[in-house]
Amino acid sequence: MFGFFKKKKPTNALEAFIFAVYGNPPPPKTAKLDEAIQITHEELLMGVVSREEVAKLATDLNAGPIPYSTHDLALSVALNFFKQPDLVPRLRGAQLVARFKAVDWMSQKKVVPPLVQSFEDVLYKLYKPGL
C-alpha cells in the first residue's frame, strides 16, 4: 500500500546471489571471525592448511558484502581450499568429515542450505570414489 513491504531489487549479480541465498532483505553479518578460523582450520581442514592461510582468506571473505554466519564463513573458506588441485590429495581424508559436519550444521540451522548444497556438489565432483 505505502511501499513499506516492497523488496529491494538487486542491482548486480552479487546482490542477486545474496538475496537468493540469504533472503531479501538479507540478515546482518553474524560471523565471529576467530571462531570461523578455528573451525575451518581444525574441524574442516583437519590442520592440513596452515592457520595463517586460513586466517588470511577468512578475513578477506568476511570483509566482503556476504552476510555470513560463523559456520557459513567456515564452509566458504574451507571450500576455497578443498577446490585447490594441489591440495586435493592431502585433503581427501578431511573432505568426508567436512561434508558430514556441513549437513549436521544445516540441520541445526547454523548454515544456509544453498551453501551446503554447493559445498556437497563441489566436493562430490572433486573427491568422488574412484578418482
SETORKE-625559 format. One record per residue (C-alpha): residue number from 1; residue in three letters; x, y, z. Coordinates in Angstrom, 1 decimal, padded with zeros to 4 digits, always signed. Example, Ala and Ser with C-alpha at 12.3 -4.5 7.8 and 13.67 -1.06 7.14 Angstrom:
% residues 2
<site><semi>1</semi><drenro>ala</drenro><east>+012.3</east><north>-004.5</north><up>+007.8</up></site>
<site><semi>2</semi><drenro>ser</drenro><east>+013.7</east><north>-001.1</north><up>+007.1</up></site>
% end
This chain:
% residues 131
<site><semi>1</semi><drenro>met</drenro><east>+000.0</east><north>+000.0</north><up>+000.0</up></site>
<site><semi>2</semi><drenro>phe</drenro><east>+002.7</east><north>+002.5</north><up>+001.1</up></site>
<site><semi>3</semi><drenro>gly</drenro><east>+005.6</east><north>+000.6</north><up>-000.3</up></site>
<site><semi>4</semi><drenro>phe</drenro><east>+006.8</east><north>-000.4</north><up>+003.2</up></site>
<site><semi>5</semi><drenro>phe</drenro><east>+006.9</east><north>-004.1</north><up>+002.3</up></site>
<site><semi>6</semi><drenro>lys</drenro><east>+008.5</east><north>-003.9</north><up>-001.1</up></site>
<site><semi>7</semi><drenro>lys</drenro><east>+011.6</east><north>-005.9</north><up>-001.6</up></site>
<site><semi>8</semi><drenro>lys</drenro><east>+014.7</east><north>-004.3</north><up>-002.9</up></site>
<site><semi>9</semi><drenro>lys</drenro><east>+015.6</east><north>-005.2</north><up>-006.4</up></site>
<site><semi>10</semi><drenro>pro</drenro><east>+019.2</east><north>-006.5</north><up>-006.9</up></site>
<site><semi>11</semi><drenro>thr</drenro><east>+021.5</east><north>-004.0</north><up>-008.5</up></site>
<site><semi>12</semi><drenro>asn</drenro><east>+024.2</east><north>-006.5</north><up>-009.5</up></site>
<site><semi>13</semi><drenro>ala</drenro><east>+024.9</east><north>-010.2</north><up>-009.7</up></site>
<site><semi>14</semi><drenro>leu</drenro><east>+026.4</east><north>-010.4</north><up>-006.3</up></site>
<site><semi>15</semi><drenro>glu</drenro><east>+023.4</east><north>-008.8</north><up>-004.7</up></site>
<site><semi>16</semi><drenro>ala</drenro><east>+021.1</east><north>-011.2</north><up>-006.6</up></site>
<site><semi>17</semi><drenro>phe</drenro><east>+023.2</east><north>-014.1</north><up>-005.3</up></site>
<site><semi>18</semi><drenro>ile</drenro><east>+022.9</east><north>-012.7</north><up>-001.7</up></site>
<site><semi>19</semi><drenro>phe</drenro><east>+019.2</east><north>-012.3</north><up>-002.0</up></site>
<site><semi>20</semi><drenro>ala</drenro><east>+018.8</east><north>-015.8</north><up>-003.4</up></site>
<site><semi>21</semi><drenro>val</drenro><east>+020.8</east><north>-017.5</north><up>-000.7</up></site>
<site><semi>22</semi><drenro>tyr</drenro><east>+020.1</east><north>-015.3</north><up>+002.3</up></site>
<site><semi>23</semi><drenro>gly</drenro><east>+016.7</east><north>-013.7</north><up>+001.5</up></site>
<site><semi>24</semi><drenro>asn</drenro><east>+015.6</east><north>-010.2</north><up>+000.8</up></site>
<site><semi>25</semi><drenro>pro</drenro><east>+016.4</east><north>-008.3</north><up>+002.9</up></site>
<site><semi>26</semi><drenro>pro</drenro><east>+019.4</east><north>-010.4</north><up>+004.0</up></site>
<site><semi>27</semi><drenro>pro</drenro><east>+020.2</east><north>-010.8</north><up>+007.7</up></site>
<site><semi>28</semi><drenro>pro</drenro><east>+023.0</east><north>-008.9</north><up>+009.2</up></site>
<site><semi>29</semi><drenro>lys</drenro><east>+026.5</east><north>-010.5</north><up>+009.4</up></site>
<site><semi>30</semi><drenro>thr</drenro><east>+026.9</east><north>-012.6</north><up>+012.5</up></site>
<site><semi>31</semi><drenro>ala</drenro><east>+030.2</east><north>-014.3</north><up>+011.7</up></site>
<site><semi>32</semi><drenro>lys</drenro><east>+032.7</east><north>-014.5</north><up>+014.6</up></site>
<site><semi>33</semi><drenro>leu</drenro><east>+036.0</east><north>-014.3</north><up>+012.6</up></site>
<site><semi>34</semi><drenro>asp</drenro><east>+038.3</east><north>-016.0</north><up>+015.2</up></site>
<site><semi>35</semi><drenro>glu</drenro><east>+035.8</east><north>-018.8</north><up>+015.7</up></site>
<site><semi>36</semi><drenro>ala</drenro><east>+035.3</east><north>-019.4</north><up>+012.0</up></site>
<site><semi>37</semi><drenro>ile</drenro><east>+039.1</east><north>-019.6</north><up>+011.5</up></site>
<site><semi>38</semi><drenro>gln</drenro><east>+039.4</east><north>-022.2</north><up>+014.3</up></site>
<site><semi>39</semi><drenro>ile</drenro><east>+036.5</east><north>-024.2</north><up>+012.9</up></site>
<site><semi>40</semi><drenro>thr</drenro><east>+037.9</east><north>-024.2</north><up>+009.4</up></site>
<site><semi>41</semi><drenro>his</drenro><east>+041.5</east><north>-025.0</north><up>+010.4</up></site>
<site><semi>42</semi><drenro>glu</drenro><east>+040.8</east><north>-027.7</north><up>+013.0</up></site>
<site><semi>43</semi><drenro>glu</drenro><east>+037.4</east><north>-029.2</north><up>+012.2</up></site>
<site><semi>44</semi><drenro>leu</drenro><east>+037.0</east><north>-028.9</north><up>+008.4</up></site>
<site><semi>45</semi><drenro>leu</drenro><east>+040.6</east><north>-028.9</north><up>+007.1</up></site>
<site><semi>46</semi><drenro>met</drenro><east>+042.0</east><north>-031.0</north><up>+010.0</up></site>
<site><semi>47</semi><drenro>gly</drenro><east>+045.1</east><north>-028.9</north><up>+010.2</up></site>
<site><semi>48</semi><drenro>val</drenro><east>+046.3</east><north>-029.7</north><up>+006.7</up></site>
<site><semi>49</semi><drenro>val</drenro><east>+046.3</east><north>-026.0</north><up>+005.7</up></site>
<site><semi>50</semi><drenro>ser</drenro><east>+048.2</east><north>-023.5</north><up>+007.9</up></site>
<site><semi>51</semi><drenro>arg</drenro><east>+046.2</east><north>-021.4</north><up>+010.3</up></site>
<site><semi>52</semi><drenro>glu</drenro><east>+047.8</east><north>-018.3</north><up>+008.7</up></site>
<site><semi>53</semi><drenro>glu</drenro><east>+046.5</east><north>-019.2</north><up>+005.2</up></site>
<site><semi>54</semi><drenro>val</drenro><east>+043.0</east><north>-019.9</north><up>+006.7</up></site>
<site><semi>55</semi><drenro>ala</drenro><east>+043.0</east><north>-016.6</north><up>+008.6</up></site>
<site><semi>56</semi><drenro>lys</drenro><east>+044.0</east><north>-014.6</north><up>+005.6</up></site>
<site><semi>57</semi><drenro>leu</drenro><east>+041.3</east><north>-016.0</north><up>+003.4</up></site>
<site><semi>58</semi><drenro>ala</drenro><east>+038.7</east><north>-015.8</north><up>+006.2</up></site>
<site><semi>59</semi><drenro>thr</drenro><east>+039.5</east><north>-012.2</north><up>+006.9</up></site>
<site><semi>60</semi><drenro>asp</drenro><east>+039.2</east><north>-011.3</north><up>+003.2</up></site>
<site><semi>61</semi><drenro>leu</drenro><east>+035.9</east><north>-013.1</north><up>+002.7</up></site>
<site><semi>62</semi><drenro>asn</drenro><east>+034.5</east><north>-011.7</north><up>+006.0</up></site>
<site><semi>63</semi><drenro>ala</drenro><east>+035.3</east><north>-008.1</north><up>+004.7</up></site>
<site><semi>64</semi><drenro>gly</drenro><east>+033.0</east><north>-008.6</north><up>+001.7</up></site>
<site><semi>65</semi><drenro>pro</drenro><east>+029.3</east><north>-008.0</north><up>+001.4</up></site>
<site><semi>66</semi><drenro>ile</drenro><east>+028.0</east><north>-011.5</north><up>+002.1</up></site>
<site><semi>67</semi><drenro>pro</drenro><east>+026.2</east><north>-011.7</north><up>+005.4</up></site>
<site><semi>68</semi><drenro>tyr</drenro><east>+028.0</east><north>-014.8</north><up>+006.7</up></site>
<site><semi>69</semi><drenro>ser</drenro><east>+027.2</east><north>-016.6</north><up>+009.9</up></site>
<site><semi>70</semi><drenro>thr</drenro><east>+030.3</east><north>-018.1</north><up>+011.6</up></site>
<site><semi>71</semi><drenro>his</drenro><east>+029.7</east><north>-021.5</north><up>+010.1</up></site>
<site><semi>72</semi><drenro>asp</drenro><east>+028.8</east><north>-020.1</north><up>+006.7</up></site>
<site><semi>73</semi><drenro>leu</drenro><east>+032.1</east><north>-018.4</north><up>+006.7</up></site>
<site><semi>74</semi><drenro>ala</drenro><east>+033.9</east><north>-021.5</north><up>+007.8</up></site>
<site><semi>75</semi><drenro>leu</drenro><east>+032.4</east><north>-023.6</north><up>+005.0</up></site>
<site><semi>76</semi><drenro>ser</drenro><east>+033.1</east><north>-020.9</north><up>+002.4</up></site>
<site><semi>77</semi><drenro>val</drenro><east>+036.8</east><north>-020.7</north><up>+003.5</up></site>
<site><semi>78</semi><drenro>ala</drenro><east>+037.2</east><north>-024.4</north><up>+003.5</up></site>
<site><semi>79</semi><drenro>leu</drenro><east>+035.6</east><north>-024.8</north><up>+000.1</up></site>
<site><semi>80</semi><drenro>asn</drenro><east>+038.2</east><north>-022.5</north><up>-001.4</up></site>
<site><semi>81</semi><drenro>phe</drenro><east>+041.0</east><north>-024.8</north><up>-000.1</up></site>
<site><semi>82</semi><drenro>phe</drenro><east>+039.2</east><north>-028.0</north><up>-001.0</up></site>
<site><semi>83</semi><drenro>lys</drenro><east>+039.0</east><north>-026.8</north><up>-004.6</up></site>
<site><semi>84</semi><drenro>gln</drenro><east>+042.7</east><north>-026.2</north><up>-005.0</up></site>
<site><semi>85</semi><drenro>pro</drenro><east>+044.1</east><north>-029.0</north><up>-007.2</up></site>
<site><semi>86</semi><drenro>asp</drenro><east>+047.4</east><north>-029.2</north><up>-005.3</up></site>
<site><semi>87</semi><drenro>leu</drenro><east>+045.6</east><north>-029.8</north><up>-002.0</up></site>
<site><semi>88</semi><drenro>val</drenro><east>+043.1</east><north>-032.4</north><up>-003.2</up></site>
<site><semi>89</semi><drenro>pro</drenro><east>+045.4</east><north>-035.4</north><up>-002.3</up></site>
<site><semi>90</semi><drenro>arg</drenro><east>+046.2</east><north>-034.0</north><up>+001.2</up></site>
<site><semi>91</semi><drenro>leu</drenro><east>+042.5</east><north>-033.1</north><up>+001.9</up></site>
<site><semi>92</semi><drenro>arg</drenro><east>+041.0</east><north>-036.3</north><up>+000.8</up></site>
<site><semi>93</semi><drenro>gly</drenro><east>+040.5</east><north>-037.6</north><up>+004.3</up></site>
<site><semi>94</semi><drenro>ala</drenro><east>+039.2</east><north>-034.3</north><up>+005.7</up></site>
<site><semi>95</semi><drenro>gln</drenro><east>+036.6</east><north>-033.8</north><up>+003.0</up></site>
<site><semi>96</semi><drenro>leu</drenro><east>+034.4</east><north>-036.6</north><up>+004.2</up></site>
<site><semi>97</semi><drenro>val</drenro><east>+034.3</east><north>-035.3</north><up>+007.8</up></site>
<site><semi>98</semi><drenro>ala</drenro><east>+033.7</east><north>-031.8</north><up>+006.5</up></site>
<site><semi>99</semi><drenro>arg</drenro><east>+030.7</east><north>-032.9</north><up>+004.4</up></site>
<site><semi>100</semi><drenro>phe</drenro><east>+029.1</east><north>-034.6</north><up>+007.4</up></site>
<site><semi>101</semi><drenro>lys</drenro><east>+029.7</east><north>-031.5</north><up>+009.5</up></site>
<site><semi>102</semi><drenro>ala</drenro><east>+028.1</east><north>-029.3</north><up>+006.8</up></site>
<site><semi>103</semi><drenro>val</drenro><east>+024.9</east><north>-031.4</north><up>+006.8</up></site>
<site><semi>104</semi><drenro>asp</drenro><east>+024.8</east><north>-031.5</north><up>+010.6</up></site>
<site><semi>105</semi><drenro>trp</drenro><east>+025.2</east><north>-027.7</north><up>+010.8</up></site>
<site><semi>106</semi><drenro>met</drenro><east>+022.4</east><north>-027.3</north><up>+008.2</up></site>
<site><semi>107</semi><drenro>ser</drenro><east>+020.1</east><north>-029.5</north><up>+010.3</up></site>
<site><semi>108</semi><drenro>gln</drenro><east>+020.9</east><north>-027.2</north><up>+013.3</up></site>
<site><semi>109</semi><drenro>lys</drenro><east>+020.3</east><north>-024.1</north><up>+011.1</up></site>
<site><semi>110</semi><drenro>lys</drenro><east>+023.8</east><north>-022.8</north><up>+011.5</up></site>
<site><semi>111</semi><drenro>val</drenro><east>+024.4</east><north>-022.6</north><up>+007.7</up></site>
<site><semi>112</semi><drenro>val</drenro><east>+022.1</east><north>-021.8</north><up>+004.8</up></site>
<site><semi>113</semi><drenro>pro</drenro><east>+021.0</east><north>-024.8</north><up>+002.7</up></site>
<site><semi>114</semi><drenro>pro</drenro><east>+022.2</east><north>-023.5</north><up>-000.7</up></site>
<site><semi>115</semi><drenro>leu</drenro><east>+025.8</east><north>-023.2</north><up>+000.7</up></site>
<site><semi>116</semi><drenro>val</drenro><east>+025.7</east><north>-026.7</north><up>+002.0</up></site>
<site><semi>117</semi><drenro>gln</drenro><east>+024.4</east><north>-027.9</north><up>-001.4</up></site>
<site><semi>118</semi><drenro>ser</drenro><east>+027.1</east><north>-026.1</north><up>-003.3</up></site>
<site><semi>119</semi><drenro>phe</drenro><east>+029.7</east><north>-027.5</north><up>-000.8</up></site>
<site><semi>120</semi><drenro>glu</drenro><east>+028.5</east><north>-031.0</north><up>-001.3</up></site>
<site><semi>121</semi><drenro>asp</drenro><east>+028.2</east><north>-030.7</north><up>-005.1</up></site>
<site><semi>122</semi><drenro>val</drenro><east>+031.8</east><north>-029.4</north><up>-005.4</up></site>
<site><semi>123</semi><drenro>leu</drenro><east>+033.3</east><north>-031.9</north><up>-003.0</up></site>
<site><semi>124</semi><drenro>tyr</drenro><east>+031.5</east><north>-034.8</north><up>-004.6</up></site>
<site><semi>125</semi><drenro>lys</drenro><east>+032.8</east><north>-033.9</north><up>-008.0</up></site>
<site><semi>126</semi><drenro>leu</drenro><east>+036.4</east><north>-033.4</north><up>-006.8</up></site>
<site><semi>127</semi><drenro>tyr</drenro><east>+036.6</east><north>-036.3</north><up>-004.3</up></site>
<site><semi>128</semi><drenro>lys</drenro><east>+034.2</east><north>-038.9</north><up>-005.6</up></site>
<site><semi>129</semi><drenro>pro</drenro><east>+035.4</east><north>-042.5</north><up>-005.1</up></site>
<site><semi>130</semi><drenro>gly</drenro><east>+037.4</east><north>-044.0</north><up>-008.0</up></site>
<site><semi>131</semi><drenro>leu</drenro><east>+039.4</east><north>-040.9</north><up>-008.7</up></site>
% end
